[in-house]
Amino acid sequence: MGRNSGLHGRVFLTAYSTLALDSDAYLPDLKGPGTDEAERNVQICEQIAADYHESHTYTEADVYDCDNMAQDVWNMLKAKGINARIAVGNFDSENNGRIGEGRPIDENLDTGSPGGFEVCDSVSEDSGLLNSGVIDSFNHAWVLAEVSPGSWLAVECTGGYVVYSEEDESYYSGITFSNPRNYRNFLDLYADWKVQSLDYENQRLYYNGLVEKYNDASYFDQQTMKSGVEVAENILHEKEKVFLQTDAKLKALLEYG
């Protein structure tokens, strides 16, 4: 009720209508702290995704592939004050790494919720080395936006929309990086890792072949072969050392993002 001053100092009370009492403006906030901020962040994510899609066309041969797009959108979200991570993961090959093929822009669930993120185990239990089979299976990149503390929303950069956890759990599993620089470092290190892995394996096979010949040789032939075998062994150890250093750097980068 409100107060109106009348004649002779008397005060009149004005009753509010039932409609006013029922309006949202007069209801207490029942949604809890932080909800408005989360909704605002979701709207920002939706707008950025749609706007970016309008100005960037995804083609397999274009420089704007999914990971470049993810890095761009990451920067746009950070500029709006939203914490974000670059995510990579494995999707069905029928989508050719592009998610939401044929899905209309801005077509999101009327209601949905962000979710947590499950990190894929990218280290082999047997060897303790990076599992290249897991890494090589990754065929798509997108962005995760932290719309509220500990709650992440997937942003599909090539399609121009957000994806809630109820829509597709694939967006909430994989590996993530805290910034584009770490992601690019990962790509460079992994390229080195694959070259060094092959280089080490070739040297290992070569050395083992020499050892086999050495063991089958006579004593006098072994004396001739000995220095060559030792050189091959030293090279093998050096290649192993370089490879293991790169493997350790990669695993640390994957652990801390």
Backbone bond lengths (Angstrom), bond angles and torsions (degrees), N, CA, C in turn:
res aa  C-N    CA-C-N  psi(-1)  N-CA   C-N-CA  omega(-1)  CA-C   N-CA-C  phi
1 M - - - 1.462 - - 1.516 109.54 -
2 G 1.375 116.21 155.74 1.449 121.09 178.82 1.511 111.01 -117.07
3 R 1.320 116.83 170.81 1.458 122.25 -178.15 1.520 108.99 -116.01
4 N 1.366 116.72 134.71 1.459 123.33 173.27 1.524 108.91 -126.23
5 S 1.309 116.70 134.16 1.473 120.55 178.07 1.519 109.86 -80.67
6 G 1.327 116.91 131.61 1.460 121.12 179.46 1.517 111.32 -113.71
7 L 1.366 116.88 -159.63 1.458 122.52 -179.22 1.516 110.19 -71.51
8 H 1.352 115.61 150.20 1.461 123.11 174.14 1.529 111.62 58.58
9 G 1.378 118.15 29.19 1.453 121.46 174.96 1.505 114.42 76.54
10 R 1.327 116.01 3.43 1.464 118.41 179.00 1.527 109.82 -70.66
11 V 1.328 116.56 149.43 1.470 122.45 -179.68 1.513 109.18 -112.05
12 F 1.329 115.36 128.54 1.462 121.12 177.76 1.529 108.87 -106.11
13 L 1.314 116.22 139.85 1.459 121.96 177.62 1.516 109.40 -101.10
14 T 1.337 115.64 132.75 1.467 120.98 178.64 1.523 108.95 -105.31
15 A 1.328 115.91 121.33 1.461 120.34 -178.93 1.520 110.20 -78.67
16 Y 1.358 116.13 135.94 1.465 120.43 174.70 1.519 109.30 -76.91
17 S 1.311 115.88 150.18 1.463 120.00 178.17 1.520 110.05 -73.76
18 T 1.324 116.27 161.31 1.460 121.38 176.37 1.515 110.81 -60.11
19 L 1.334 115.77 -36.11 1.460 120.79 179.72 1.522 110.69 -59.90
20 A 1.323 116.46 -42.33 1.455 119.51 -179.65 1.527 111.15 -65.15
21 L 1.319 116.19 -39.99 1.456 119.45 179.87 1.519 111.66 -65.51
22 D 1.341 116.39 -31.27 1.458 120.47 -177.93 1.524 113.37 -84.01
23 S 1.303 118.06 -11.00 1.461 120.19 -175.88 1.517 110.58 -72.11
24 D 1.332 115.67 153.91 1.465 121.53 -178.66 1.517 111.78 -61.40
25 A 1.338 116.75 -27.45 1.463 119.78 -176.66 1.521 111.90 -64.49
26 Y 1.328 117.51 -23.86 1.454 120.05 -176.40 1.530 112.45 -106.55
27 L 1.307 116.57 3.75 1.454 119.62 179.41 1.522 110.25 -92.56
28 P 1.324 118.54 144.81 1.462 120.28 175.83 1.521 110.38 -69.00
29 D 1.341 116.30 158.27 1.461 121.21 179.22 1.522 108.80 -75.59
30 L 1.326 115.67 109.60 1.456 120.83 -177.84 1.521 112.04 -98.60
31 K 1.325 117.03 2.47 1.463 120.07 -173.17 1.523 112.72 -86.83
32 G 1.304 117.14 -15.77 1.455 119.36 -179.94 1.511 111.70 92.74
33 P 1.328 116.51 161.01 1.465 121.30 -176.94 1.520 111.83 -67.08
34 G 1.312 116.43 142.33 1.454 121.67 174.66 1.507 115.34 87.98
35 T 1.337 117.76 -11.40 1.455 119.76 -176.16 1.517 111.43 -67.31
36 D 1.321 117.08 -43.06 1.463 120.31 179.69 1.522 110.98 -60.57
37 E 1.310 116.06 -41.16 1.466 120.63 178.84 1.523 110.38 -63.90
38 A 1.327 117.01 -41.47 1.463 120.92 179.13 1.522 110.77 -63.24
39 E 1.335 116.52 -43.52 1.465 120.02 179.37 1.524 110.97 -63.83
40 R 1.322 115.81 -39.01 1.464 119.24 177.62 1.526 110.46 -63.19
41 N 1.334 116.34 -42.66 1.458 119.99 -179.95 1.523 112.00 -65.49
42 V 1.333 116.31 -37.65 1.467 119.67 176.63 1.525 110.31 -61.85
43 Q 1.328 116.52 -43.86 1.466 120.37 178.77 1.524 111.47 -62.26
44 I 1.328 116.67 -39.15 1.467 120.24 177.46 1.525 110.06 -63.61
45 C 1.322 116.60 -43.01 1.469 120.75 178.71 1.524 111.14 -60.58
46 E 1.322 116.17 -44.57 1.464 120.42 179.56 1.523 111.01 -62.31
47 Q 1.327 116.20 -42.76 1.463 120.11 -177.60 1.524 111.39 -68.29
48 I 1.324 116.69 -43.84 1.464 120.39 179.21 1.521 110.68 -62.32
49 A 1.332 117.04 -44.07 1.465 120.65 -179.70 1.523 111.04 -61.04
50 A 1.334 116.37 -45.41 1.467 120.56 -178.80 1.524 111.49 -67.31
51 D 1.336 116.86 -44.58 1.464 120.56 -179.45 1.522 111.20 -64.06
52 Y 1.321 116.34 -41.28 1.467 119.55 -179.25 1.524 110.53 -65.53
53 H 1.321 115.54 -40.28 1.469 119.53 179.76 1.520 111.51 -63.16
54 E 1.322 116.47 -34.46 1.462 120.64 -179.80 1.525 111.50 -63.69
55 S 1.309 117.48 -30.74 1.468 120.81 -174.08 1.524 114.11 -106.12
56 H 1.336 117.82 -0.82 1.462 120.75 -179.62 1.523 109.42 -135.59
57 T 1.317 115.77 125.97 1.455 121.52 179.78 1.516 109.70 -101.85
58 Y 1.319 116.10 129.84 1.463 121.09 -179.57 1.517 110.00 -90.71
59 T 1.315 116.82 123.27 1.463 122.52 169.64 1.514 107.52 -138.25
60 E 1.327 116.80 150.93 1.457 120.16 -176.45 1.522 111.61 -62.91
61 A 1.335 117.29 -30.62 1.460 120.87 -177.11 1.524 112.20 -90.45
62 D 1.326 117.61 -6.22 1.461 121.36 -174.42 1.521 110.56 -84.03
63 V 1.325 115.54 155.05 1.460 120.15 176.59 1.521 110.81 -65.34
64 Y 1.333 116.74 -25.37 1.467 120.38 179.22 1.523 109.66 -85.28
65 D 1.336 116.49 69.41 1.447 119.08 174.24 1.524 108.39 -85.20
66 C 1.328 115.78 -177.73 1.460 118.71 -169.20 1.523 113.38 -62.84
67 D 1.342 118.09 -36.18 1.461 117.07 -177.25 1.522 112.18 -76.30
68 N 1.336 117.71 -33.65 1.463 119.14 173.44 1.525 110.92 -64.14
69 M 1.321 115.58 -39.93 1.458 120.10 178.39 1.529 110.55 -64.31
70 A 1.321 116.44 -41.01 1.463 120.21 179.70 1.528 110.84 -62.48
71 Q 1.318 116.88 -39.44 1.464 119.94 178.66 1.529 111.27 -66.02
72 D 1.329 116.86 -38.27 1.467 120.49 177.28 1.526 111.05 -62.98
73 V 1.326 115.97 -48.47 1.465 120.51 -177.59 1.526 110.36 -66.21
74 W 1.327 117.19 -36.32 1.468 120.52 175.46 1.525 109.96 -55.17
75 N 1.327 116.63 -46.97 1.464 121.03 179.83 1.524 111.65 -62.28
76 M 1.324 117.04 -39.60 1.458 121.09 -179.02 1.525 110.95 -66.59
77 L 1.324 116.85 -39.75 1.463 120.45 178.41 1.524 111.23 -67.50
78 K 1.328 116.47 -42.86 1.460 119.75 178.93 1.525 110.91 -61.99
79 A 1.335 116.32 -36.19 1.466 120.15 178.51 1.521 111.36 -64.22
80 K 1.330 117.21 -25.41 1.461 122.13 177.63 1.529 111.96 -90.90
81 G 1.320 116.84 4.97 1.456 120.16 177.61 1.512 114.82 83.73
82 I 1.334 117.64 15.31 1.462 121.50 -179.45 1.526 109.18 -102.80
83 N 1.320 116.53 123.74 1.456 120.58 176.65 1.525 109.63 -65.41
84 A 1.325 116.56 138.84 1.460 119.78 -176.13 1.515 110.49 -146.96
85 R 1.328 115.30 157.90 1.458 122.20 176.18 1.525 108.66 -134.87
86 I 1.317 115.58 148.71 1.463 121.21 174.68 1.520 107.71 -88.97
87 A 1.324 116.75 128.10 1.462 121.79 -178.08 1.521 110.38 -115.61
88 V 1.317 116.07 145.99 1.463 121.79 172.74 1.516 107.80 -132.89
89 G 1.323 115.76 145.96 1.449 119.96 -178.31 1.506 112.07 -163.99
90 N 1.315 114.65 -171.97 1.462 121.86 -174.33 1.518 110.12 -111.64
91 F 1.330 116.04 125.88 1.453 122.44 176.26 1.521 109.62 -122.26
92 D 1.316 117.28 165.16 1.454 121.51 -179.34 1.516 110.79 -56.20
93 S 1.336 115.77 138.40 1.460 120.38 -177.80 1.519 112.16 -65.55
94 E 1.327 117.62 -20.70 1.462 119.79 -179.52 1.520 111.79 -65.24
95 N 1.343 115.55 -21.11 1.459 118.93 176.51 1.521 112.62 -88.11
96 N 1.358 115.84 -4.91 1.464 121.02 -179.70 1.528 112.27 54.42
97 G 1.326 116.00 34.20 1.451 119.20 177.63 1.516 113.63 81.17
98 R 1.315 117.76 -5.07 1.461 119.83 177.90 1.516 108.42 -107.36
99 I 1.282 115.91 123.38 1.460 120.70 -172.41 1.522 110.45 -95.07
100 G 1.329 115.24 147.38 1.456 119.59 176.90 1.510 112.86 74.74
101 E 1.322 117.57 32.96 1.458 121.24 -179.71 1.525 110.03 -56.71
102 G 1.323 116.51 124.93 1.453 121.02 177.40 1.510 114.37 81.79
103 R 1.309 117.36 2.30 1.461 119.57 -179.02 1.526 109.64 -82.77
104 P 1.332 118.33 131.12 1.468 120.83 -179.86 1.521 111.71 -60.09
105 I 1.323 116.49 145.09 1.452 121.40 177.58 1.530 109.58 -63.71
106 D 1.328 114.64 143.69 1.469 122.68 177.54 1.522 113.44 67.77
107 E 1.322 118.43 12.09 1.464 119.36 178.69 1.526 108.46 -87.12
108 N 1.299 116.06 94.60 1.456 122.33 179.97 1.525 109.66 -115.97
109 L 1.316 115.62 166.48 1.456 119.63 175.88 1.523 109.87 -64.66
110 D 1.334 116.24 144.68 1.461 119.21 174.60 1.526 110.05 -62.05
111 T 1.310 115.01 -39.17 1.459 119.57 175.55 1.514 107.43 -133.05
112 G 1.284 116.00 139.66 1.453 121.21 179.61 1.503 108.70 -165.80
113 S 1.295 115.49 171.69 1.457 118.46 -179.30 1.514 109.93 -136.80
114 P 1.333 116.07 141.92 1.457 119.51 170.15 1.521 108.97 -64.90
115 G 1.305 117.44 174.55 1.450 118.73 -178.19 1.507 112.90 -147.64
116 G 1.335 115.03 -177.11 1.447 120.73 173.64 1.515 109.46 -83.50
117 F 1.332 116.71 176.43 1.458 120.87 -177.23 1.521 109.38 -127.43
118 E 1.338 115.77 130.19 1.460 121.44 179.51 1.523 109.28 -98.14
119 V 1.317 116.40 118.97 1.463 121.29 -178.45 1.521 109.83 -82.29
120 C 1.329 116.86 128.37 1.458 121.65 178.36 1.524 110.34 -69.10
121 D 1.324 116.01 143.72 1.458 120.69 175.93 1.523 108.57 -79.45
122 S 1.311 116.58 108.70 1.465 121.11 -174.96 1.522 112.76 -104.03
123 V 1.332 117.61 13.30 1.463 121.86 179.59 1.522 108.97 -116.59
124 S 1.320 116.42 133.45 1.456 121.56 179.95 1.522 110.65 -70.76
125 E 1.327 116.92 130.97 1.460 120.76 179.27 1.520 111.31 -67.94
126 D 1.326 117.12 -33.09 1.463 120.99 -175.91 1.527 112.36 -73.15
127 S 1.330 116.65 -50.24 1.461 120.62 -173.89 1.525 113.72 -97.17
128 G 1.329 116.88 -21.29 1.455 120.24 -174.45 1.513 113.22 77.48
129 L 1.328 117.09 2.88 1.457 122.29 178.94 1.522 110.02 -91.91
130 L 1.311 115.31 167.21 1.456 120.35 175.90 1.522 109.71 -59.03
131 N 1.316 116.74 137.04 1.467 121.60 178.87 1.520 108.81 -89.69
132 S 1.328 116.31 99.31 1.463 119.98 -176.52 1.522 111.87 -67.25
133 G 1.339 116.82 -25.00 1.461 119.19 178.37 1.516 111.96 -62.42
134 V 1.332 116.30 -39.04 1.466 120.95 177.86 1.520 110.22 -68.49
135 I 1.332 116.52 -47.52 1.464 120.54 -177.74 1.522 110.86 -63.50
136 D 1.326 117.17 -42.48 1.468 120.38 -177.93 1.522 112.40 -67.55
137 S 1.330 116.92 -19.53 1.469 119.62 -179.98 1.522 112.21 -78.64
138 F 1.325 117.30 -15.71 1.463 120.20 -179.34 1.524 109.73 -69.72
139 N 1.327 115.72 128.67 1.470 119.43 -176.49 1.527 113.62 -134.03
140 H 1.334 116.45 12.19 1.462 117.21 -179.39 1.521 110.26 -152.64
141 A 1.328 115.39 150.30 1.466 121.86 177.09 1.518 109.47 -129.60
142 W 1.318 116.03 145.24 1.459 121.77 178.72 1.531 107.53 -151.79
143 V 1.311 117.56 -169.34 1.462 121.52 -178.24 1.522 109.64 -124.15
144 L 1.309 116.14 142.70 1.460 122.52 171.40 1.520 107.99 -110.44
145 A 1.314 116.38 125.67 1.463 121.88 179.79 1.524 108.93 -107.99
146 E 1.323 116.52 131.53 1.465 121.03 178.69 1.527 108.47 -86.73
147 V 1.327 115.27 91.30 1.461 119.96 -174.43 1.527 112.43 -76.24
148 S 1.317 116.30 -21.71 1.462 122.40 171.01 1.527 105.81 -151.82
149 P 1.325 118.30 160.72 1.461 119.96 -174.38 1.526 113.41 -51.78
150 G 1.334 116.10 118.58 1.454 121.81 178.22 1.508 115.08 77.90
151 S 1.322 117.74 3.10 1.468 121.94 -178.34 1.523 108.87 -117.38
152 W 1.339 115.66 120.75 1.459 121.38 -171.75 1.520 111.35 -113.35
153 L 1.321 115.21 143.37 1.462 122.19 178.17 1.522 108.55 -122.41
154 A 1.331 116.54 127.05 1.464 121.29 -179.24 1.522 110.17 -77.49
155 V 1.331 115.82 134.78 1.461 122.36 176.89 1.522 107.92 -115.74
156 E 1.325 116.62 113.56 1.462 122.40 178.25 1.527 108.46 -83.50
157 C 1.322 115.70 103.39 1.466 120.84 -171.02 1.523 112.66 -75.73
158 T 1.329 118.26 -32.68 1.464 119.81 -179.28 1.519 112.28 -77.32
159 G 1.343 117.21 -21.22 1.453 120.57 -178.75 1.512 114.01 -101.88
160 G 1.334 116.46 -24.00 1.452 120.04 177.24 1.512 114.81 86.81
161 Y 1.336 118.15 37.44 1.458 120.42 -179.74 1.521 109.66 -154.67
162 V 1.317 116.12 168.97 1.459 121.12 175.33 1.521 108.80 -99.13
163 V 1.320 115.87 157.40 1.466 121.42 -179.05 1.522 108.43 -128.09
164 Y 1.323 116.08 118.15 1.457 120.82 178.16 1.528 109.97 -79.35
165 S 1.317 115.01 159.84 1.461 119.56 -177.18 1.523 111.88 -62.58
166 E 1.342 116.76 -28.08 1.469 119.47 178.46 1.526 112.05 -70.98
167 E 1.307 116.87 -23.97 1.456 120.74 -176.38 1.526 112.49 -78.67
168 D 1.317 116.46 -47.20 1.465 119.81 -175.42 1.522 109.12 -156.35
169 E 1.327 115.72 109.40 1.461 120.39 -178.61 1.522 112.37 -70.25
170 S 1.339 116.87 -16.44 1.463 119.78 -179.82 1.521 111.71 -60.60
171 Y 1.329 116.04 -28.90 1.461 120.55 179.66 1.527 112.47 -73.07
172 Y 1.314 116.34 -9.22 1.456 120.59 -176.09 1.527 111.28 -116.55
173 S 1.336 115.20 29.62 1.459 121.70 176.98 1.520 108.82 -148.61
174 G 1.323 116.56 137.42 1.461 120.94 -179.71 1.512 109.73 149.85
175 I 1.320 116.71 -142.35 1.459 121.71 173.47 1.523 108.06 -130.13
176 T 1.329 116.35 153.31 1.462 119.69 -176.51 1.523 110.85 -131.74
177 F 1.332 113.93 159.94 1.462 121.57 178.78 1.521 108.48 -133.58
178 S 1.326 115.53 142.06 1.457 119.92 -173.70 1.517 113.32 -74.84
179 N 1.336 117.44 -18.52 1.461 119.83 -179.31 1.525 110.27 -159.72
180 P 1.327 118.06 163.09 1.469 121.24 -179.16 1.521 113.67 -60.03
181 R 1.326 117.46 -34.58 1.468 119.60 -179.52 1.522 111.08 -61.55
182 N 1.335 117.41 -44.92 1.460 120.24 178.33 1.520 111.21 -64.69
183 Y 1.316 116.62 -36.74 1.461 119.84 178.19 1.528 110.82 -64.68
184 R 1.333 116.87 -44.69 1.467 120.07 178.68 1.527 111.03 -65.85
185 N 1.328 116.88 -37.56 1.463 120.17 175.91 1.521 110.83 -60.95
186 F 1.330 115.11 -39.86 1.462 119.45 177.53 1.526 110.92 -61.52
187 L 1.319 117.25 -45.74 1.464 120.40 179.98 1.526 111.14 -60.70
188 D 1.327 116.33 -43.33 1.470 120.29 -179.82 1.526 111.16 -66.37
189 L 1.330 115.95 -45.39 1.461 120.01 -179.75 1.522 111.57 -64.02
190 Y 1.331 115.89 -39.84 1.468 118.47 -178.68 1.524 110.89 -68.15
191 A 1.321 117.54 -35.86 1.468 120.39 175.34 1.528 109.79 -62.35
192 D 1.331 116.65 -43.38 1.469 120.31 176.32 1.524 110.75 -63.46
193 W 1.326 116.05 -41.80 1.460 121.69 -178.88 1.525 111.10 -57.58
194 K 1.319 117.06 -44.14 1.462 120.71 -177.93 1.525 111.04 -67.20
195 V 1.332 116.76 -41.58 1.469 120.54 178.09 1.526 110.44 -64.21
196 Q 1.331 116.10 -45.29 1.460 120.52 -178.37 1.525 111.83 -68.26
197 S 1.324 116.41 -34.65 1.457 120.55 177.43 1.523 110.78 -63.08
198 L 1.320 116.11 -45.88 1.466 120.62 178.64 1.523 110.91 -66.60
199 D 1.321 115.83 -40.54 1.463 121.06 179.59 1.523 110.85 -61.67
200 Y 1.333 115.74 -44.00 1.460 120.32 178.36 1.526 110.96 -64.14
201 E 1.325 116.57 -43.74 1.465 120.12 -178.03 1.525 110.96 -63.89
202 N 1.323 117.37 -41.02 1.472 120.31 178.05 1.525 110.98 -63.34
203 Q 1.327 116.39 -41.59 1.462 120.27 178.79 1.520 111.02 -67.32
204 R 1.320 116.63 -37.00 1.468 120.75 178.57 1.524 110.69 -62.71
205 L 1.330 115.88 -44.73 1.465 119.99 179.09 1.529 110.97 -64.49
206 Y 1.327 115.47 -40.05 1.464 119.68 178.83 1.525 110.54 -63.81
207 Y 1.322 116.12 -45.15 1.465 120.07 -179.92 1.523 110.97 -64.01
208 N 1.326 117.33 -44.37 1.460 120.43 179.82 1.522 111.39 -61.79
209 G 1.345 115.89 -35.45 1.460 119.25 176.27 1.520 111.84 -64.29
210 L 1.330 116.29 -40.82 1.465 120.19 177.22 1.525 111.20 -64.28
211 V 1.332 116.28 -41.43 1.459 120.84 179.86 1.525 110.46 -62.14
212 E 1.317 116.08 -41.56 1.468 120.01 179.55 1.530 110.74 -62.29
213 K 1.324 115.66 -44.30 1.469 119.32 178.29 1.529 110.92 -65.85
214 Y 1.324 116.03 -39.18 1.461 120.85 179.99 1.522 110.73 -62.37
215 N 1.319 116.44 -43.80 1.460 120.44 -178.48 1.522 112.37 -66.94
216 D 1.320 116.87 -28.33 1.465 121.02 -179.82 1.531 112.47 -87.50
217 A 1.315 116.60 -9.53 1.469 120.30 -175.03 1.527 111.33 -82.62
218 S 1.326 115.32 162.64 1.460 121.19 175.36 1.526 109.50 -73.19
219 Y 1.316 114.73 169.30 1.459 119.48 -178.60 1.523 111.34 -58.70
220 F 1.326 117.18 -44.78 1.458 120.73 -177.48 1.531 111.09 -67.85
221 D 1.336 117.07 -38.82 1.469 119.57 177.41 1.532 111.04 -66.87
222 Q 1.321 116.14 -34.55 1.467 119.63 178.18 1.523 111.68 -62.15
223 Q 1.328 116.86 -37.35 1.462 120.01 178.62 1.520 111.00 -63.48
224 T 1.327 116.06 -34.68 1.460 120.66 178.71 1.526 111.08 -72.51
225 M 1.313 115.55 -36.86 1.469 121.24 -175.26 1.531 113.12 -83.74
226 K 1.315 117.79 -18.26 1.462 122.07 -168.80 1.523 113.40 -56.20
227 S 1.310 117.71 -46.99 1.467 120.46 -177.02 1.524 111.34 -64.15
228 G 1.329 116.72 -38.64 1.465 120.51 178.68 1.517 112.16 -64.67
229 V 1.333 115.59 -39.13 1.463 120.08 177.97 1.529 110.36 -65.74
230 E 1.321 117.21 -40.82 1.464 121.03 179.70 1.524 111.74 -64.92
231 V 1.322 116.50 -40.32 1.466 120.28 177.24 1.526 110.20 -62.33
232 A 1.339 116.25 -44.76 1.470 120.62 179.78 1.525 110.97 -62.99
233 E 1.333 116.53 -36.75 1.466 120.37 179.13 1.526 110.93 -67.62
234 N 1.325 117.02 -41.86 1.466 120.79 178.52 1.528 111.27 -62.86
235 I 1.327 115.72 -41.38 1.469 119.91 177.93 1.523 110.01 -63.47
236 L 1.338 116.04 -40.58 1.462 120.58 179.14 1.524 110.81 -61.16
237 H 1.334 116.99 -45.18 1.463 120.44 -179.93 1.528 111.19 -63.60
238 E 1.327 116.93 -37.80 1.454 120.55 179.85 1.526 110.79 -67.14
239 K 1.320 116.90 -42.60 1.465 120.48 178.46 1.524 110.81 -66.00
240 E 1.329 115.87 -36.81 1.465 119.85 177.06 1.524 110.46 -64.04
241 K 1.326 116.69 -42.91 1.460 121.53 -179.80 1.521 111.15 -60.62
242 V 1.327 116.53 -46.80 1.465 121.14 179.87 1.529 110.56 -62.32
243 F 1.329 115.82 -43.81 1.464 120.46 -179.18 1.524 111.47 -63.25
244 L 1.332 117.06 -44.78 1.465 120.41 -178.29 1.528 111.53 -66.73
245 Q 1.323 117.41 -33.02 1.463 120.36 176.30 1.524 110.77 -64.14
246 T 1.323 116.26 -44.04 1.465 120.32 178.23 1.518 110.50 -65.66
247 D 1.331 116.91 -40.16 1.463 121.12 178.81 1.524 110.40 -61.01
248 A 1.333 117.25 -42.06 1.467 121.21 179.52 1.526 111.21 -65.16
249 K 1.326 117.13 -40.76 1.465 120.79 178.30 1.525 110.78 -63.20
250 L 1.313 115.90 -41.95 1.464 120.05 -179.82 1.519 111.32 -64.13
251 K 1.312 117.00 -45.81 1.462 120.28 -178.74 1.524 111.11 -64.58
252 A 1.328 116.85 -37.26 1.463 119.83 176.80 1.522 110.88 -65.49
253 L 1.323 116.33 -40.24 1.464 120.45 179.23 1.522 111.02 -65.73
254 L 1.327 116.42 -38.77 1.461 120.19 178.82 1.528 111.14 -70.04
255 E 1.321 116.80 -32.85 1.466 120.00 -178.80 1.520 112.04 -72.32
256 Y 1.324 115.96 -40.69 1.464 119.70 -174.33 1.521 113.34 -104.07
257 G 1.336 116.82 -11.02 1.459 121.02 174.83 1.500 114.41 67.11
